[in-house]
Amino acid sequence: MSIRDGNHGALKNGYFINKAPYGYKNAKIVEGKKKRGTLEIVPEKAKYIKEGFERVATGIESAESVLISLKKKGLKMSKSNFLRALRKVVYAGKISVPEYKKEPARIVEGKHQGIIDYSTFVKVQNILDSKLGME
């Protein structure tokens, strides 16, 4: 089995194998003799992600105005990174599994706790997608 096969298998099973996104830190789950990658919430950073998603999900404020407000409260993140963060399903406790060999791309339940719920994530995606369509 190749490393790519192993990584793909880990993702399919809900493990996180990359550098932790803002609001999380890398952690390990011990299963038998194996240590598997997962994420642990960092509350003092996760609060910005949670508030950002919740405010953008209302559709009242733009992502940019939410970011400006969060920066005043202490968030240290660029506009491009904030917009990228709003697209990451990992914040909803899910793992994005890319297409591999003959298997299609899909989203699976992660072994980590989400900072937001999946319905909030979907609302934000719909809002961001509709904004892109208007430009």
C-alpha positions as CSV (number, residue, x, y, z in Angstrom):
1,M,0.0,0.0,0.0
2,S,1.4,3.4,-0.9
3,I,1.4,6.5,1.3
4,R,-1.3,8.1,-0.9
5,D,-3.5,5.0,-0.4
6,G,-3.0,5.2,3.3
7,N,-3.7,9.0,3.4
8,H,-6.8,8.5,1.3
9,G,-8.0,5.7,3.6
10,A,-7.4,7.9,6.7
11,L,-9.5,10.7,5.2
12,K,-12.3,8.3,4.2
13,N,-12.4,7.2,7.8
14,G,-12.7,10.8,9.1
15,Y,-9.1,11.4,10.3
16,F,-7.4,14.7,9.7
17,I,-3.9,14.4,8.2
18,N,-2.9,18.0,7.4
19,K,-1.9,21.1,9.4
20,A,-4.7,22.2,11.6
21,P,-6.8,25.1,10.3
22,Y,-7.2,28.2,12.4
23,G,-9.3,27.5,15.5
24,Y,-8.0,24.0,15.8
25,K,-4.8,22.2,16.8
26,N,-3.5,18.9,15.6
27,A,-4.2,16.0,18.0
28,K,-3.9,12.2,18.0
29,I,-6.5,9.5,18.7
30,V,-4.9,6.2,19.8
31,E,-6.7,3.2,18.4
32,G,-5.1,-0.1,19.3
33,K,-1.4,0.3,18.4
34,K,-2.0,3.1,15.9
35,K,-2.1,6.9,16.4
36,R,-4.5,8.6,14.1
37,G,-4.7,12.3,13.3
38,T,-7.6,14.5,14.4
39,L,-8.3,18.0,15.5
40,E,-8.9,19.6,18.9
41,I,-10.7,23.0,19.2
42,V,-8.7,25.9,20.5
43,P,-11.5,28.0,22.1
44,E,-9.8,31.3,22.1
45,K,-9.4,31.1,18.3
46,A,-12.5,29.1,17.5
47,K,-14.7,31.8,18.8
48,Y,-13.8,34.0,15.9
49,I,-14.5,31.3,13.3
50,K,-17.9,30.5,15.0
51,E,-18.9,34.2,15.1
52,G,-17.7,34.7,11.5
53,F,-19.7,31.8,10.1
54,E,-22.8,32.8,12.1
55,R,-22.7,36.4,11.1
56,V,-22.1,35.7,7.4
57,A,-24.9,33.0,7.5
58,T,-27.5,35.7,8.3
59,G,-26.9,37.3,4.9
60,I,-27.0,40.7,6.4
61,E,-23.3,41.5,6.6
62,S,-20.7,40.9,3.9
63,A,-17.8,38.5,4.7
64,E,-15.5,41.5,4.4
65,S,-17.4,43.6,7.0
66,V,-17.5,40.6,9.4
67,L,-13.7,40.2,9.0
68,I,-13.1,43.9,9.8
69,S,-15.2,43.6,12.9
70,L,-13.5,40.4,14.0
71,K,-10.1,41.9,13.5
72,K,-11.0,44.7,15.9
73,K,-11.8,42.0,18.4
74,G,-8.4,40.3,17.9
75,L,-8.6,38.0,14.9
76,K,-5.3,37.8,13.0
77,M,-6.2,36.7,9.5
78,S,-6.0,38.1,6.0
79,K,-9.1,38.6,3.8
80,S,-8.1,35.8,1.5
81,N,-7.5,33.4,4.4
82,F,-10.8,34.3,6.0
83,L,-12.7,33.7,2.7
84,R,-10.9,30.4,2.3
85,A,-11.8,29.5,5.9
86,L,-15.5,30.1,5.2
87,R,-15.3,27.4,2.4
88,K,-13.8,24.7,4.7
89,V,-16.2,22.0,5.6
90,V,-13.8,20.9,8.4
91,Y,-15.3,23.6,10.6
92,A,-18.6,21.7,10.5
93,G,-17.0,18.5,11.8
94,K,-16.6,17.0,8.4
95,I,-13.7,15.8,6.2
96,S,-13.4,16.5,2.5
97,V,-12.2,13.4,0.7
98,P,-10.8,14.2,-2.7
99,E,-11.4,12.1,-5.8
100,Y,-8.9,9.3,-5.9
101,K,-8.3,6.5,-8.4
102,K,-11.9,5.6,-9.4
103,E,-13.5,6.9,-6.2
104,P,-15.5,10.1,-6.4
105,A,-14.8,13.1,-4.1
106,R,-17.1,13.2,-1.1
107,I,-17.6,14.6,2.4
108,V,-17.5,12.3,5.4
109,E,-18.1,12.7,9.2
110,G,-14.8,13.7,10.9
111,K,-13.5,12.3,14.1
112,H,-13.2,15.9,15.4
113,Q,-15.8,18.2,16.9
114,G,-17.2,20.9,14.6
115,I,-16.9,24.6,15.6
116,I,-20.2,25.2,13.7
117,D,-23.1,23.0,12.6
118,Y,-23.4,21.8,9.1
119,S,-26.6,23.8,8.3
120,T,-24.7,27.0,9.1
121,F,-21.9,25.9,6.8
122,V,-24.4,25.2,4.0
123,K,-26.0,28.7,4.5
124,V,-22.7,30.4,4.2
125,Q,-21.8,28.4,1.0
126,N,-25.1,29.5,-0.6
127,I,-24.6,33.1,0.4
128,L,-21.0,33.1,-0.9
129,D,-22.0,31.4,-4.1
130,S,-24.9,33.8,-4.8
131,K,-22.5,36.8,-4.2
132,L,-20.0,35.3,-6.8
133,G,-22.8,35.1,-9.3
134,M,-23.6,38.8,-9.0
135,E,-20.1,40.0,-9.7
